[in-house]
């Protein structure tokens, strides 16, 4: 029975080590991402601004619709 208890203790320790490694790796990755980010926070917020995304999307849809309408009116070649 003592061998079974040792195996259970090792399994629990391995799970804790894996979890701790994941947390530490995530923190290191986040720190590196912040250090090597090509844009400032303000630039990123401006890029992700919802109103800009919506207007850009609407413009792209209108452009695609007009392109499709123009191609539909062209004779087949």
C-alpha angles and dihedrals in degrees: 000000000000090000090056091051091051091051091050092049091050092049091052092047091050091052091050091048092050092049092047091048091052092050093047091046091050092051092049091048092050091049092050091048090054093047095049099037110133095212135049121247092256092054091050092049090051090050091052096044107138097221091053091049092051095047092046090050093049091049092051092049092049091049092049092047093051091048091052091047092051093049090049091057094050116097118249113261 
